[in-house]
């Protein structure tokens, strides 16, 4: 075998080796792509499923909030025997309901409960005023169901709400803050609409809403202990 034959054979072997390496690389790339596809599809399905479950959870929480809002409005309209300002302010014996709904079902549910409850109460009691009811004091009542839950319990389980040391006092502090927001905000709305002056507006709202609202932390903790075993079936948002 002469020198040219050896050189040609070496070149052929090198070309064959390159071709084999190329095929191996192509197969490896195909296998990697297939593996990525196999991994990404379940992950994508899981992400879609998680988003769907979250959306369903939100809707359920809002539905619960609206439902309890209607119940709250009915109770406010027919079971408030003490009138403070005729046609405008009553002693709301069930003013604790929105904060409790917020703690148990989540801030969004508490917000819906307070807002819907105020509208239903105004309609049933004959005190409906478009500005005050829809974009006025009802918003501040709604915040009483939102604020304690948002700042204290939105990331906690019902078991933690029921048994965490000191949580009732944290809820009490934020309930007082929520009541103050309601008193100042609703009093301001009354003053702007000419119902009464600002100090008097704050005074009557404080008498009407605040006393029974202070019960909310204690009722919330009690219910959280009773409902902790049903956590997975309760929408919270």
N, C-alpha and C positions, 0 to 999 in steps of 0.2 A: 504494500500500500504506500503510494507516494505521498508527498507532503500536501498536495492539493486535495487528495481524497480525505486525509485526516482533518484538514481544515474545514472541508465541506461537511463532514460528519459531525464535527464539533458545533458548527453553526446550526445544523439540523437539530441536534440535541438541545441546544440553547433555545431555539425557537419552540420546540416541543415543551420545554420546561416553562417558558413564558406563557404558552397557551394554557398549560395545566394550571399554573398559578392564577391566570386570569379567570378560568372557569371556577376554581375554588373560591376566589374572591367574589365572583358573581353569585355563587350559591350561598356564600356566607351573608352577603348583602340581602339576598332574597329571604333567607331564613330570619335575619334580624328584622326586616320589614314586616314579615308575617307575625313574628313574635310581638312587635310593637302594636300591630293591628289587633292581635288577640288580647293584649293587655289594655289597649286604649278603649276598645269597644265596651267591655264591662264597666270600665271607669266612667265612660261617657253615659252609659245607661244608669249607673249608680248616681251620677251627678244630676241627671234629668229626674230620676226618681226622688232624689233629695229635694230638688227645687219644687217638684209637684207636691210632695208631702208638706213642705213649708208653706206653699200657697194654700193648701187645704187647711192647714193648722190656723193660718191667719183668718181665713174665711169663717172657720168654726168659732174662733175667738170673737170675731165681730158679730156673728149671729148670736152668740151667748150674750154679748154686751147689749145688743139691741133688745133681745128677749128680756133680760133683767132690767133694761131701761124702761120698757113698757110696764113691767111689774112695779118698778120704782115709782113711775109717774102715777099709776093707779093708786098705789098706797099713799103717795103724797096728796093726791086729790081727795081721797075719801076717808083717810084715817089720820087727818091732822086737825084735831078738834079745837086747837087754840089759834085764833087769828090775831096777828100782830098789826098788820096794816091791811084793812079790808080790800080785797081784790088785788093784792100785791104780794104780801109776805105772810106766811104762816110758820108756826113752829113745826119744822119738818122732823117728825119723830123717826123717819127712816133715812135721814141724811147720811147715815153710815154706810148705806148700800153701795154707792159708787166706789169708795175706797176699798171696801171689802172685795168687790168684784175685781178691781184692779189687782189686788194682791193675789187672789186665788186664780184668776184667769189671765192676768197680764195687763200691762198699762193700756193697750189699745182697747181691750174689753171694758176697762174701767172708764176710759174716755167716752166710749160709745154709750155706756150705761148712764153716765151723768148727763150727757147731752140729750139723748133720747128721752130720758126720764123727765128732764125739765120741759121739753116740748109737749110730751103727753100730759104732764101736770097742768101746763098752761092752757091746753085745749080743754081738758076735762073740767078745770076749775073756772073757766070763762075769763081767764086773765091773759089770753094770748095777745101779744103785741109783736108784730113782725120784726121790728128792730131789736127790741129787748130780748125776745124769745129766741130768735134765730142767730143773731150776731152779737148779742149783748151778754146778759148775765148767764145764759145757758152755757156759754163757753167757759166761764169761770167755775160754774158748777161741774162741768165736765173735767176740768183740771183737778178737782178734788179726787176724782177716780184715777187720774193719771200720775200725779206727782209722787205720792208715797210708793206706789208700785215701781215706778221708773227708777227712783233713787235708792230704793232699799231691796226690793225682792225680784226684779225682773230676771236676774241670772241665778236665782236660787230655786232649789226643789221645794216641794211642799213639806218634805221632812225637815229640811233646813229651816224653813219658815216656822215650822211648828216647834222646833226644839233648840234652835240656835240661841245661845245665851245672849241676852240683852237686845234681841231683835224687836221685842215689843216696844221698847223705849225708843229705838231708832224710828220705828213706824210712827210712834206717838209724836216725835219731834217733827217728822215730815208731814204728818197729818195736820199739825198745828200750822205749819208753813202753808199747806194747801188751803186750810180754812182762812188764813190771813189773805192769801191771794184772792179767794172768793169774796171775802168781806170788802177788800179795797176795790177790786175790779167791779163787782156788782154795785157797790155803793157809788162808784164813779159813773157807771152807766145810768143809774137812777138820777144822779145829779145832771148829767148831760141831757137826759130826756125830760128833765123838769119835774120829775115825780116828787122830789124832795131835795134838800141840800145835802152836800157830800157827807158831813159828819153824821147826820141823821140816817142817811142811807147805809153807812157802815154799821151804825148801831143796830138798826133793825135786822140787817142781814146776819150780824154776829149773833143776835138772839135767836133768829130763826133757824140758822144752819149749824152753827158751831157746837152747841151743847151735845147733841146726839152723835155728831160726827166724831167726837173724841172717843166714842166706844169702838170705832172701827178697828184699831190695832188689836184689841183684846178678842174681838169676834173673829178677826182674820186668823190669828194664831190658833184659836180653838178649832176653827174649820179646817185649817191646814193639817192639824193633827188627825182629825177625823177622816180627811180625804187623801192622806198621803199614799195609801195603798191603791188608789185609783189614778195616780199621776199619769200613767201612760194613756189613759182613755180621756183625759181632760185636756182640751185645747188651752194652751197658755201662750199669749203673745201680747 
